[in-house]
Amino acid sequence: MQADVIVIGAGTVGAAIGYGLASRGQRVIVLDGGDRDIRAANANFGLVWLHGKGMDMPAYYFLTRKSVDDWQAFDEELTDATSVDLQYEHRGGLVLCLGEDDFAQRRDNLLRLHNQLEDATDPDWEMLDRDALRKLLPRVSLGEEVSGASLGKRDGHANPLRLLASLHAGIVQKGGSLHRGCSVRAVQGHSGGGFSVDFGSGRASAARIVIAAGMGSKAIARQVGLDVPIRPQRGQILVTEKVMPILPLPTLDVRQTREGSVMIGATHEEVGLDCSTTAEAAAALSANAVRQFPALAEVSVVRQWAGLRILTPDGFPVYAESESHPGAFVALCHSGVTLAAFHAGLLAESIAAGRLPASLNVFHHRRFDVPQAA
């Protein structure tokens, strides 16, 4: 098989890049892994989120803001192409505070972030005390400990599984090819340029490749001179039975889906590649949700699952091209839903052109190559 670009990985990141490339007329082959592969996309909370992101790396804030601002047009384009409703809503998002100290710390952290930004505009967030929060959520019973919240004015949420299904359909609809159950065995760069990828029982060749295979990216990227440090972090999520609408805005911990179920998340556990669920996590997540919204104590949990975030040492994304194998790119992040519009937009456009813009240099993994003090 011959293509312009081979995308290794068909999770939310790889699928968005593949869709963006196919939309720009590139001949694209997207390789999806096996059913037993670790898939962050299957455990995504579904937030399209900006406020609070980018502390100590302002470039990440601006990249995220651009993607969030492009999400409406991205949603409309993808829905038109595939007829899949992504259930995207963007009326704002909340981070609830428990106690006055928590409220003060949240305010101080957001002010610190805003002061780091080279942006003269007013903050796109505001702090709401308990009375203001109750006015915003007049039909929601707040826990006694809730002292207020920060409100992100650009934030929202979408259905992550519908997003992934729509991206897969969009790749094919735009003329690309999606191959499932493909475990990549080897990637070979050719002396005259271009690459061959051996997978399953097949082989594909292309002028460029994009490695977006989540936790599998490290071993694949090394074959083309890209040594990216990543680690897994487990996140567990609970899902309740369907109930009448009780929460009009998503929070960082709790959101109600269009169907009526309530998602409660998520843990941050350093347990390696363990994707199992635990009773301890279920108890902690439930207790935190009920502290915020007491009515949830009467709602039954029907599912619990765990997934692995892909994290770099500083938690920010990696976008890079190999110096030893030009044309080989890597794209890694843990905010695949929020950044989907960027991945399908500017990033795909840059890969199609064969070069990443200078604005993404800050996301190169060379930032981790800092000698440690003795």
C-alpha positions in Angstrom: 0.0 0.0 0.0 1.2 3.5 -0.9 0.2 6.8 0.8 1.2 10.3 1.3 1.1 9.9 5.1 0.7 6.9 7.4 -0.8 7.7 10.9 0.1 5.1 13.5 -2.6 5.1 16.1 -6.3 5.7 15.7 -7.3 7.0 19.1 -8.7 10.5 19.4 -5.3 12.1 18.6 -4.3 10.0 15.7 -7.8 9.9 14.3 -8.1 13.7 14.4 -4.8 14.1 12.6 -5.8 11.5 10.0 -9.1 13.2 9.4 -7.5 16.5 9.0 -5.0 15.1 6.5 -7.7 13.4 4.5 -9.7 16.6 4.5 -6.8 18.3 2.9 -6.6 15.8 0.0 -3.7 13.7 1.4 -3.7 10.0 0.7 -3.8 8.8 4.3 -3.5 5.3 5.8 -4.5 5.2 9.5 -3.4 2.1 11.5 -5.6 1.2 14.5 -4.2 -1.3 17.1 -5.8 -4.4 18.4 -8.8 -4.8 20.7 -6.5 -5.5 23.7 -4.4 -2.3 23.2 -4.5 0.3 26.0 -6.8 3.0 24.7 -7.0 6.3 26.5 -9.8 7.3 24.1 -12.1 4.7 25.6 -11.8 6.3 29.1 -12.0 10.0 28.3 -14.2 12.2 30.5 -15.2 14.3 27.5 -14.4 17.8 28.6 -13.5 20.5 26.1 -11.6 22.6 28.6 -9.4 25.7 28.9 -9.5 27.5 32.2 -6.7 26.5 34.5 -4.5 25.0 31.8 -1.0 26.3 30.9 0.5 27.1 34.3 4.3 27.6 33.7 3.8 27.0 30.0 1.8 29.8 28.5 2.2 28.4 25.0 0.0 25.5 26.1 -2.7 27.9 27.2 -2.8 29.6 23.9 -2.7 26.4 21.9 -5.6 25.1 24.0 -7.5 28.3 23.6 -7.2 28.2 19.9 -8.5 24.6 19.8 -11.4 25.4 22.1 -12.3 28.5 20.0 -12.2 26.3 16.8 -14.3 23.5 18.3 -17.7 24.9 17.2 -16.6 25.0 13.6 -14.9 21.6 13.9 -18.0 20.1 15.4 -20.2 21.4 12.6 -17.8 20.3 9.9 -17.5 16.8 11.3 -21.2 16.4 11.9 -21.9 17.5 8.3 -19.4 15.0 7.0 -20.5 12.0 9.1 -24.1 12.8 10.4 -22.8 11.9 13.9 -24.0 14.2 16.7 -21.0 14.9 19.0 -23.3 16.3 21.6 -21.1 19.3 22.0 -22.2 22.0 24.5 -20.2 25.0 25.4 -22.0 27.1 27.9 -19.1 27.2 30.4 -17.5 24.9 32.9 -17.0 24.9 36.7 -14.4 23.9 39.2 -16.2 23.7 42.6 -14.3 24.7 45.7 -14.8 23.0 49.1 -14.1 25.5 51.9 -12.8 29.1 51.9 -9.1 28.0 51.7 -9.8 26.0 48.6 -11.6 29.0 47.1 -8.7 31.3 47.9 -6.2 28.9 46.5 -8.2 28.4 43.3 -8.4 32.2 42.8 -4.7 32.7 43.5 -3.7 29.9 41.0 -5.8 31.4 38.2 -4.5 34.9 38.9 -0.9 33.5 38.8 -1.7 31.8 35.4 -3.2 35.0 34.0 -0.1 37.0 35.0 2.1 34.6 33.1 0.2 35.2 29.9 1.3 37.8 27.4 -2.3 38.7 26.7 -3.9 42.0 27.7 -7.4 40.7 27.4 -9.6 40.2 30.5 -9.5 36.7 32.0 -11.8 34.2 30.4 -12.8 32.9 33.9 -14.4 34.4 36.9 -14.6 33.4 40.6 -18.2 32.9 41.9 -18.9 32.9 45.6 -21.6 30.5 46.9 -24.4 33.0 46.4 -23.4 33.7 42.8 -23.0 30.0 42.1 -26.5 29.3 43.5 -27.9 31.9 41.1 -26.1 30.3 38.2 -27.4 26.8 39.3 -30.8 27.7 40.8 -32.2 24.1 40.6 -29.0 22.4 41.9 -28.6 21.5 45.6 -25.1 22.3 46.6 -23.2 20.6 49.4 -22.7 22.6 52.6 -18.9 22.7 52.1 -19.2 24.3 48.6 -17.8 27.8 49.0 -18.0 28.8 45.4 -16.4 27.9 42.1 -14.3 29.2 39.2 -16.3 29.5 35.9 -14.5 29.0 32.6 -16.5 30.9 30.0 -15.1 29.0 27.0 -15.4 25.5 28.5 -17.8 22.8 27.5 -18.1 19.0 26.9 -18.8 16.5 24.2 -19.4 12.8 23.9 -15.9 11.3 23.5 -17.0 7.9 22.0 -19.2 9.7 19.4 -16.2 11.9 18.6 -13.9 9.0 18.0 -16.5 7.1 15.9 -17.2 10.3 13.8 -13.4 10.8 13.2 -13.1 7.2 12.0 -16.1 7.6 9.7 -14.7 11.0 8.5 -11.3 9.5 7.6 -13.0 7.1 5.2 -15.6 9.6 4.0 -12.8 12.0 3.0 -11.0 9.3 1.0 -8.5 7.9 3.6 -8.2 4.3 4.7 -8.6 3.0 8.2 -7.1 -0.5 9.1 -8.1 -2.1 12.4 -6.3 -4.7 14.4 -2.9 -3.6 13.1 0.0 -4.1 15.5 3.0 -2.3 14.1 6.1 -4.5 14.0 8.7 -2.2 12.5 9.2 1.2 10.9 12.0 1.7 8.5 13.3 5.0 7.0 14.7 4.9 3.5 17.9 6.6 2.6 16.3 8.5 -0.3 13.4 9.6 1.9 10.1 8.0 2.9 9.2 5.2 5.2 7.9 1.7 5.3 5.7 0.4 8.1 5.3 -3.4 8.7 2.0 -4.2 10.5 0.0 -7.4 10.9 0.4 -9.2 7.7 0.9 -6.1 5.6 3.2 -3.3 4.7 2.6 0.3 3.8 4.9 3.0 2.4 4.6 6.8 2.6 6.6 10.0 2.3 5.7 10.9 5.9 4.5 9.1 9.1 2.8 10.3 12.2 3.3 8.4 15.4 0.3 8.9 17.7 -0.1 5.5 19.3 -0.3 6.6 22.9 1.7 4.3 25.2 2.9 2.4 22.2 4.5 5.4 20.8 7.7 5.2 22.7 9.0 2.0 21.2 7.8 2.9 17.7 9.3 6.5 17.8 12.7 5.2 18.8 13.0 3.4 15.5 13.1 6.8 13.7 15.3 8.7 16.2 12.6 10.1 18.5 13.1 9.3 22.2 10.1 10.7 24.0 9.7 10.2 27.8 6.2 9.2 28.7 4.5 7.4 31.5 1.0 6.1 32.1 -1.3 7.5 34.8 -4.5 5.6 35.7 -7.8 7.5 35.8 -11.0 5.8 37.1 -14.5 7.0 36.2 -18.0 6.1 37.5 -21.2 6.4 35.5 -24.6 6.5 37.1 -28.1 5.5 35.9 -29.9 7.9 33.7 -31.7 10.7 35.7 -33.6 13.8 34.9 -31.4 16.9 34.1 -29.8 18.0 37.3 -26.5 19.6 36.2 -26.6 22.2 33.3 -22.9 22.8 33.3 -20.0 20.3 33.5 -17.5 20.5 36.3 -14.0 19.2 36.5 -15.3 16.3 38.6 -18.9 15.7 37.5 -20.8 16.1 34.3 -24.2 15.0 33.0 -24.4 13.5 29.6 -27.1 14.3 27.0 -28.6 10.8 27.7 -29.0 11.7 31.4 -26.3 9.6 33.0 -23.8 11.3 35.3 -20.1 10.8 34.9 -18.0 11.1 38.0 -14.2 11.3 37.7 -11.4 11.0 37.8 -8.5 9.5 39.8 -4.8 10.3 39.2 -2.9 7.1 40.1 0.7 6.1 39.4 0.2 2.4 39.0 2.0 1.6 35.7 0.1 -0.2 33.1 -2.6 -1.4 35.4 -6.1 -0.7 34.0 -8.1 -2.4 36.7 -10.7 -0.7 38.8 -10.8 -0.5 42.6 -13.4 -0.3 45.3 -11.3 2.3 47.0 -11.4 4.6 44.0 -15.2 4.1 43.6 -15.7 5.1 47.3 -13.5 8.2 47.0 -15.0 9.4 43.8 -18.6 8.9 45.1 -17.8 10.7 48.4 -16.3 13.7 46.6 -19.3 13.9 44.2 -21.8 13.8 47.0 -19.9 16.5 48.9 -20.5 18.7 45.9 -24.0 17.6 44.9 -25.8 15.7 47.8 -28.6 14.6 45.4 -26.2 12.2 43.8 -26.4 10.1 47.0 -29.7 8.8 45.8 -28.4 7.8 42.3 -27.1 4.3 41.5 -23.7 3.8 39.9 -24.1 1.4 36.9 -20.5 1.3 35.5 -16.9 1.8 36.5 -13.9 1.8 34.3 -10.3 2.8 34.2 -8.0 4.1 31.5 -4.4 5.4 31.2 -3.5 9.0 30.5 -0.3 9.5 28.4 1.8 11.9 30.4 5.2 13.5 29.7 7.4 14.6 32.6 5.9 18.0 32.7 2.4 16.9 31.7 2.4 19.0 28.5 2.1 17.6 24.9 4.9 16.6 22.6 4.9 17.6 18.9 8.1 17.0 17.1 9.7 15.9 13.8 12.7 13.6 13.8 16.0 15.2 13.0 17.6 11.9 11.9 14.5 10.9 9.9 12.8 14.0 8.4 9.2 13.3 7.7 8.6 11.3 10.8 6.5 13.1 13.3 5.3 12.3 16.8 2.1 13.7 18.5 1.4 12.9 22.2 -1.0 14.5 24.7 -3.5 13.6 27.3 -6.2 16.1 26.2 -7.3 14.5 23.0 -10.8 15.8 23.0 -10.0 19.4 23.9 -7.2 19.5 21.3 -9.1 17.6 18.6 -9.8 20.8 16.6 -6.1 21.7 16.7 -5.0 18.2 15.7 -7.4 18.2 12.7 -6.6 21.8 11.9 -3.2 23.4 12.2 -1.3 20.3 13.1 -2.7 18.3 10.2 -2.1 21.2 7.8 1.6 21.5 9.0 2.2 17.7 8.6 0.7 17.9 5.1 3.1 20.7 4.3 6.0 18.6 5.7 7.1 20.9 8.4 5.9 22.0 11.9 5.6 25.7 12.5 8.1 27.5 14.8 5.2 28.1 17.3 5.3 24.4 18.2 9.1 24.4 19.0 8.3 24.8 22.7 6.5 21.4 22.6 9.6 19.5 21.3 10.8 16.8 23.7 14.2 18.3 23.7 12.9 20.5 26.6 13.5 17.4 28.8 17.2 17.2 27.8 18.4 19.4 30.6 21.4 18.1 32.6 20.5 17.4 36.2 22.5 19.2 38.9 25.0 16.9 40.7 
